Amino acid sequence: MSKTLLYGATKIDETNSAYAPIESLAAFQWKNRVFVVLADKDNARAARQENQLLADRSALDERDLVVLKISGAAVLPLFGAADGLDGEAIRRDLEAAEIGEFAAFLVGKDGTVKLKVSEPITDGELFAIIDSMPMRAADVLKPDK
């Protein structure tokens, strides 16, 4: 299984495209984290990923997470509100695998990719990664949370 954690740099080189915000998901920037699931041919891994994440909706809400499934060019919001998104643009901006290959991405509130996986990730692993992020720590300290 391939997991690539993409945050943790102490200084961000803004000229490096790896740290550029994902334009097709700009509507969520500074409001939500976005977990994007790209469905595979038989949809088995995508279905497993959906089941993992949607089992604890309150934890998704607590972490300001929107979950999107992209199958071909179609975007299906699995959790949270999402309208008018272009699946092909998201796939292109994420530099995702070919259509028919499973992949999942975590996009942080700053709009940059924080995690890329080629196999489903458990909700516990995902929440631990999110909870270790500086912005999540700041969210927890806010009195309205």
PyMOL commands that set and color helices and strands:
alter all, ss='L'
color gray80, all
select helices_A, chain A and resi 17-19+23-28+44-54+57-62+87-93+123-131+134-141
alter helices_A, ss='H'
color red, helices_A
select strands_A, chain A and resi 3-5+33-38+65-71+74-79+103-107+113-117
alter strands_A, ss='S'
color yellow, strands_A
deselect
rebuild
show_as cartoon
